[in-house]
Amino acid sequence: MMLDVQLAELVGDGPAGVREALALAAGFDEALGHGFARIAEEPAAALAALAGALGASPLGDRLGEAVEKVTAGSVADEHLAVLAGGRAALFGAVHDALLARLDQAVGRTRAPWPASPAGEPGEGAGDEVPANLLAGCRVWLRELAITGWRGVDHDLVSGADQAIEALLAVPRLRGLAVLLDGLAAELRASAPVAAMDRLPARRWADLWTRALLLAQSGTWHGAPEPVSGRLLILGADVHEHATVVRVQVHGVLEEAGGQTRLVRTSVAAAKVDTIAGPSVWRLLGGHPVLMGALAGHRSVEIDGMPLLPGGDLLWHDDRARTGAEADPFTTARVQLAGATAAATPPLDRHPVRIAEPVLIEGYQVDGEALDLGGHRLALALDRLPSSCPLTPELVAASSACIGLVRWDGGRWLLQPLAVQATVKKKPVTAHNGDWATGPTDPKVVKAEAKAGDVVAVLRERAGRLLRK
């Protein structure tokens, strides 16, 4: 799908009200940074402005009451939950406006979110989860809100350790545990925060908001439905961190009835910081069908795979088998335009979570942006992972790109997942998933052989310790 005649509308001025909404959110984030123990006049005005902006919404009355209570010094769990909900609703409105603009620009059809999606018991921290685990999370998050980022020290950060350990023992709550662990790690690395010149106020407020909402009992993502058909892969988005690697695969699902949908699926593995670059793929060897399809550019036949209403396949390698060859660029040119996109789950309605697959062709690369007939679309080259063959140089030499359109820092960006380029007068194609079963570049293979198999060494040492 090409972003051509509609590109000017996409990269021009944003939808009306976006700047104002983000300014309201910035005011809330500033108040959270100072803490709710003693709210001064300016933070109180920022909270009141948020309540006023959402006064006509279903949250209006409760938000107004929560602001009054918090401003008066009564900071209870229920009040903080409402404040977090108000902030999430504000970003949700911005997300919806931006996504509608993007759908219009690329001509994409999007399914509506179910009015009342049913959920499995306990899903998203529901009935089967001991209430004390969620309460323990909320205690720490409440302490953060009362103290404010500027008051965070090592003692306050360590208060999360027990809650995180308890959450990790419950499979349904591991997502919340990882989220809390990530926030705690960032705060620990920054403590004492009072000494910092500049705070990542929006990022920390995003993490605090999502964690507080996930720590409420309820259903967030709806119940999965089993689906069968042919999965045609478009590309892989690889996230590498010191302690985890996650690969999110974007594709088109051809169902038996003829319907085509845009879907995603993710697999992840824990790691240590000494495992980096192409070696991280070895950690995902428990998903041979998916990894083989990525590396071999093949389709995948799935049978009864759970699909969430938000378009996420819950991957089970035993419900998949490798299919025929399927070139991602052919899939993008033939199937992408007619595939229906999934609705965004309520808790995921945030501008930074927009990541829509597109195909762009016939452009010129101008520095760190694509030039399409005078319109520029910035490239997110900093998102290119070190574990893949795709490099800034290949992107600069490319003429076709499968990528994810994102919105960050007040502008639209394109994150490349695969490119077709010309290098030394020869056509070259590179995909993020090409090394999913091991690197194919002779130089990289030689470097890995010289360095040794870090994953195998660490596994052998871990096994030795366990035997002792």
N, C-alpha and C positions, 0 to 999 in steps of 0.2 A: 504494500500500500504506500503510495507516494504522497509526501506532504508537499504539494505543489501550489495550486492556486489559493488554497486556504492558509498557507503558511504565514502570510502577513497578519492575518487575524490572530493566529496562535501566538506569534512572537511579539505582537504589538502590546498595547496597553492591556492590562489584566481586566477581568470582570469588575464591574462597579461594586464598590464596597469592600473589596479585598484589603486595601491598605488600611481602611478604618478598622476593620475587624482585627487585623494583625496588631494594630496600635493598642486596641483594647486588651488583647492577650499579653502584649508587652507590659502593660500596666499591672496586670495580675501577676505576671512573673516577677516583676520588680518587688511587689508586695510580699510574695512568697520568699524572695531572697532575703528580705529584712526580717521575716518571721512574723507570726501572728500573736506573739506574747504581748507586745505593746505596739499597737498599730498607730502610727502617726497620721497626720492629716492627709498627706499626699497618697499613701497606700490605701487609706480608707476611701478616698475619692475614687481611686482606681477600681476597687472592689464594687463600689456603688455604681460606677459606670458600666461594669460588666453586667450587674443585675438589671440596670436600666435597659441595656441593649437587648436583653433576653426577656424583658418584662412581659411581652405578648406571647411568649412561647409556653409550652406545657410546664417548663421549669420555673417560670416567672415568679410565682408566689413563693415557692420553697427557696428559690435562690435569694430573693429579697430578704426572707427571714434568716437564712444562713448568714448573709452579709451582716445583718444587724447583730446577730449573736456573736459572731467572730469579732466584729469591731468592738463589741462591748466586753470582750475578754473571755467569752464562753466558747471554747474550741472543742467540740465533741465530734466523734466519728461521723455522725449523720450530717453535720454541717460541712465537714471537709469533703464528704462524698458528693454532696450537692454542688460545692464549689468546683470540684474536679469535673463533675458532669457538665456544668456550665461552660468551663473552659473547653472541654472536649466537643461540646455542641458548637461552640464558636469556630473551632478549627474544622469541624465537620461541614459547616456551611461554606467555608472557604474551599475545602476539598471538593465539594459538590459543584461549585461554580467553575472551578478550574477544570475538573474532569469533564463537565458538560462542554466546555470550550474545546477541549482536546478531542472529544468524540465527534464534535461538529467538524473540526478541522480534518480529521482522517476518515470521516464518514462511517464511524463505528456504531453498531447497534448494541445496546446494553440491556440486559435483562433487569427487571425491577427486583428490589429486595422483598422477600415475602413479608406480608403484613405482620404475621405472628409466627415466625419460624419455630417449629417444635425443637426441643433439645433433649439430648440424652440425660438421664439422671446424673447429676454431679458434673456435667460438662461445664468448663469454664469456672470451676470452683463451686459446684452445686451441692445437692443434698447429701451425697455420699461422703463429702469431705468433712472431717471433724472441724467444728466451728472454731475451736481454739487455735487451729493453725492459721486461719484467716485473721482472727483477732490479733494474733501475735504480729502479723505483718502490719496491720493497721496501727498497732501501738508504736512501732518504729517510724512509720510514715507520719503519724501524728506528731511525734517528737521532732521530726525534721521540719514540719510545717510550723510548729510553735517556735522552734529555735531559729529557723531561717538558715540559708546556706552560709551566711557570714559567721554563724556561730558553730558550725560543724567542726568537731575535733575528732581525734582518734577514738576516744571513749564512746562518743555518740555513734560513730560508724560501726564499732564492734558490737553494738547492741543489735545489729541485724543478723549476726552470725547464727545464733540459735534458731531464729525463724527460718533462715535459708536452709539450714541443715534439715529441719523438720519437713519443709516443703519438698525437698529433693527426694524424700522417701515416698512421696505420693505421685505416681505417674501423671495424673491429671494436672498436677500443680507444678510440674517441672518448668513449664514456660514462665510462670510467675517467679519461680525460684531463680532462674537464669536472669530475668529482668532485674530483680532485687540485687542479685550478686553483681551484675554489671554496674548498677547505680552505686552500690557500696564501694566497689573497686575504684570507680572514678573519684568518689568523695575521699576515699582513703589516700589515693595518690595525690590529692590536692590539699589534704589537711596539713596544718590548720588553714581553712578556706579564707579566714580573715586577712591572711597575708597576700592573697591573690589580687593582682591589679584589675583583672577582668574576669567576670564569671560567665560560663556557658549557660546563662539563665534559661534560655528557651529549651535547650536540650535537657537540662536537669528537670525543668518543670514538665516537659513531655514525659520523661520517665516516671516522675512522681505521679502524674495524673493517670497514666496507664496502669501503673502498679496499684494505685488506690482503687481504681474501678475494677480491676481483676480480683482484688481482695474482697469484693462483695460477692455474696451468694447469688448465682443466677446463670443464665445461658447467654453467651455472646455470639457464637458462630453458627448456631442452628445445627440440626441433625444431618449427618451425611446420607447420601443416597448411593446405592451401588450402581456403577456404570460399566459398560463394556463397549469395546470398539477399538479403533486404531489411533494411537497417539503419534502424531507427527511433530517432531521436535524442531523448535525454532532456534533456541539458544540457551545458554546456561549463564546465570549470574552467580559468581563465586564470591563468597564473603569469607575472608581470612582474618582471624583474630588470634591473640596470644593463646587462648584456651579453647577455641572451638573453630571448626571450619564448617561452613554450610553452603550447599549448592542448591540453588533454586532453578529448576528447569521450566522454561516457558514453551508451550506448544499448542497445537490445534488437535482437539479430540473429535474424530469422526465416529459418531455413534451408529449403532446398527440401523436405526430408523432414518438415517440421512442427515440428522442435525449435526452441525459443527459448532464447537464451543472453544473459546480461548480458555486454557487451563494452566495451572502451575502445579508443580510438585517439588517438595524439598526433602533433602536428606542431609544429616549433619553428624558430626563426630567430635568428641572431646579430644583435645590435643595439648601439647606443651609448646612453649615458644621456640624450642629448638627444632621443631618440625615446621618447616616453611617451604615455600616455593612448590615445585612439582611433587615433592614428597607427600604433600597433604592428601593427594588422591589415593594413596595407599590406605589411608584411614577409612575410606569408603568402599573397601573391597567387599563388604557385606551386601552390596547392591549390584551384583554383576550384570544383571539384565539392563538396568538403567545406565550404568557406566559404559557397558559395551555399546549400547545404542548411541550414547553421546560421542564416543570415540570413533565409532564406525559409520556415523551418519545413517542410522537405520531407524525404521519405525518400530513401535512397540505395540503388540496386541495385548490388551488388558481385559480381564474378565472379573467382574464384580468388585472393582476397585472403589472404595468409598470416596465420594466427591462432596465437599462442603458447599453450601449455597454461595460462598464467596469465590468459588472457582478453584479451590485448592484440592488436589488429589492427595489423599493420605496414602503414601506409597507403601505397597507390599510387593516385594520382589517376587514372591511366590505366586502372585496373581498376574504376572506379566511374562511374556516371552518375546524374544527378539523377532522382528519381522523383516520385511524386504528393505533394500536400500531406499533412502528417502532424503534427498538433498534439501537442507533447510532453506536455501534460497528459492528452490522450486516451490516448496511448501508456502513460503511467504508470498511469492508472486501469484500463486493459484488459489490458495485457501484463505489467506489472512483477511482479505476484504470481506468475505462472506461469513466469517466466524462471529458468533455472538459473544460479547464479553459479559462476564458475571458482574453482579452488583457487588458493591463494597460492604463488608460487614460493618455494623455501627461503630465498633471500637476502633476499626482501621481507617475511619474517615479522617485522614490527616494529610495535608499537602505533601509531606515528605514521603508518604507511602505510595504516591502515584508512580507507577512503573509500567507503562503500556508498550507492548512490542509493536514495532513498525518496521517497514522496509523503505529505505530512501535510496534513490539512484540518481545518476546524472548530475552530481554536485561537484563542487570544487572545495578542497580543504584550504582554508585561509587561517593559518596559525592554529588556534585551538577552537575553531568554529567551522561549520559547514556553510558554504555560500550557495544558495539555491536561487539563482536569478535575482540577486541583490538583497535577498533576505538571509539573515544570519541566524544559525542555531548553534549555540555553544556546545562544545564537546566535553563530557565528563571524563577526561583522560585519567584523572586521579583514581577512578574506580576500576581501572584495568588491573586485574590481579597478577601477582608475580608467578602464579602456578600455571599460567596459560601461555600459548604462543602469540597471542594477540598483543601487539606493541604499538606505541604512538607512531612509530615510523611506518608500520603497515597501514594504520588508519590514515596517515597523511598521504599515502600512495594509493588509497582506495577510490573506487568509483561506485561501489554499492555497499550498503551497510544494513545489517539487521541490528536493531538496538532498542533500548528502552527509553522512552520519553519520560523525563522526570521534571519535577518543579522543585527548585531549591534556591534559597537565597534571593527570592523575588524574581526568578527568571526560569525559562524553560531550558533544559539540557538534554542532550542525547548521550546515553551510555552505550558504547558499541559492545555487541555480543559476538559479531562475526562480520568479516569484510571480504570483499573480492577486490584484489589490487593487482597492479602491474609492477613487478620488481625486476629490473634488468631486462626489460622487454618481454618478460614471461608472466603469464597469469598465475596469481597466487591466491589461495583461499585459506583463511584462518578463522577458527572458531574457538571460543573459550573452553569448550569441552573436548578439544582434540586430544588432550593428554590424560583423559579420564582413566585410561588403562595403562598409562605410562608415557613419558615423553618420546616424541618421534624425531626431535632435532638432534643430530649426532653430537653437537657440541654440549647440549644439555645432558644427554645420556653419558657422555664421557665425564663431565663434571660430577654427576651423581655417583658414578662408579668410583671416582677418586675419593669422594667424600664418604662413601659407604652408605649403607641402608640405615638411616637414623631410626626409622620406625621399627625395623627388625631388632636393632640393638636395644632400644628402649623396652620392647616387648619381652625380650629375653631377660633383661635385668629385672623387669617387673615380675616375671614368672619365677625367677630365682628367689626374689624376696618373699613371694607368696609361699614357696616351698619351704622356706625357713620358718 
